[in-house]
Amino acid sequence: MSTSSTGSAAPSAQKKSGIKTLAPGQILFNEGDKAESMYIIQKGQLRLFRPKGKGFVEIAVLRSGEVLGEMAYFDPETKTRSVSAAAITSVDVIEISFVALEKTMQALNPWFKTLINTLAERLRKTNERVKALENNSVGFSSDYKFFQAADVVKMLSILFLTFRSLGENKEGKWFLHYNKLKVYALDIFNLNEAKMEEFLQLLLDEKIVEVTVDEQDSSKIYSTREPETFKIFQVFFNTQRTLRDDKKMIISPKCEKFIVKVMEECEKSEIIEGKCDIELTKIVAHFKEYNIDIKMDDFQGAKNAKFCGEYRMDDKNNISTTINFDYLKKMYPVVRFMNAINRVNDVKAQAAMKA
């Protein structure tokens, strides 16, 4: 896909060509920015998107070897980018200034230059029609979420299906070629490509999957130790989205940290029939000692989720409870993944508000 245009500035004001490196999530350019260069992706993946309302319209995902920003050169009237571009993974791009591009164009045969300009003009008009349709479509609500519950359920279902039916099980791991996953996710289930790439990156960050390259050092091979993890997550998210808000499991980031410390204490305690007694006051004191702002109230989400029983208070006002350790240990990976999804949604929502 393309970005939009730039004008003819003096050569001294134009950017120089060179290589730029972007971290995951870093913006290459925003819609409306002045355009002075085009880019060739040397390594990594970029998403093209357009802010709309409190959310985004996802345009495309570009990979190594693809070009972006070139349409701005052929449409000097608008002088600004028509979409935003951000890194999904670590990205290296070659930046080519329009001054350098103009010198190359001048050296072309006139008939070839006419062909390029004609194709560029047709693409520009197509982009304008697409943009007009988007402007007439329904906007996003104020509670924009990049990963909706339905998106998460669909992607987890696809991962479980493809790993179990098309993956190869060897040496305690399941391996799946990216091309097989792509066929199911994009061609069969019509999943949004940008969301799929972001979701895979989230799985990598959370160490739920790993990735290597194939013999040609190009396409990706994903691996996981247990595809059933995707099914467990899928069942949880599918159940959650059918519940009333007051019935859903809500574990705040602070509660998650509290849970981690509780599990550590359980590991050091006597566990009987999957349960153990823990003094919560002692854990709160631990956080206070290290100046961590976590209080007893922050554990309420875990209590609501039935990870523990009722609180007990002794004559010294120390609070204890019985932890359902087996259940908590089983559900903690789900809690961690749920909060990882929430963090991505929060970052995307904040970016949408600033756009």
C-alpha positions, 0 to 999 in steps of 0.5 A: 500500500502507499502513503500520500504525497509531498511537494517539491522543496529545495534540495537542501530542505529534503531528507537524505537517504539512509537506513533507519531502525525502528523498535516494535511499536515505533511510528515511522510516520503519521497520517498528515506528516510532510512527505519527503522520502520513500522507504524500502523495508530491509527487515521486519514488518510494518503496519499501515493504518489510519486513525478514525474516531477512537480507533484505527482502520487497519490498511495493510501489513508490509514485509521485507522487500516491500516499498512504502511512501512512494505515492507521495512522490507521484502526487505533489499536490497534497504534500502529506502522508495519507496513512500512518506506518508503525513497526510491528517487529524490529524494522530496518528500512532504507530511506530514499529521499525524493531528491534522489528518486527524482534524479533516477526518474530523470534518467529513465526513458521517456516512455518508461517514465510515462508508464510509471506515472500512469500506473501511479495515477491510477493507484492514487485515484483508487486510494482516494475512492477507498478513503471516501468509502472509509469516511462514509463508514460508521466510526469507532466507539469511545471504548475502542479495543484493538483486540476485541474478545471475538478477535482473540477467540478466533485467533486462538481457535485458528492457532489450535486448529493449525498446530494440531492438524498441520503442525509437526510434533518432534522433540517435545514441541509442535512446529508450524510453518507461517505460510500454513498459518497464513492460509488458514488465518487470512484466506480461509477465516479472513482474519485482519492481517495487522491484528494477526501479526500483532497477536503473533508478536504478543505470543512471542513476547509472552514466550507462548510461542517461539520463532525460527526461520526456514532453510531459505532464511525467509519464512517463519516457523513457529513452535509451541510446547503444547497447542492445548494452551491455545484451546484453554485460552480460547475456552476462557475468552469465549466464556468471558465474552458471554458473561455480564460485566459484573460476572467477568474475571477482572484481575488488575496488574497490581492483583496479578503481582499480588497473585505471583507473590501468593503463589511463591508463598504457597510453594513454600507452604504445606499444600493439602488437597490442592489448598494452602493457608497464607497470611496476606498481611505478611505479603502486603508488608513485603510490598510496603518494605520495597515501596511497591504500591500494592494493598490488601484491596488489590487482591479483591479481584483474585477473591472474586475469581475464587482463587481463595476463600473468605478472609480470616482475621486474628486478634492482632488484625493479621488477615489470612485466607485459604488459597485454592492453589491448584486452581490458581496455578492452572488459571495464572497463565490465563490471567497473565495472557488476559492482562497482556491483551489488555496492555496492548489494547490500552497502548493502542487506545492511548495512541488513538486518542493522541492521533 
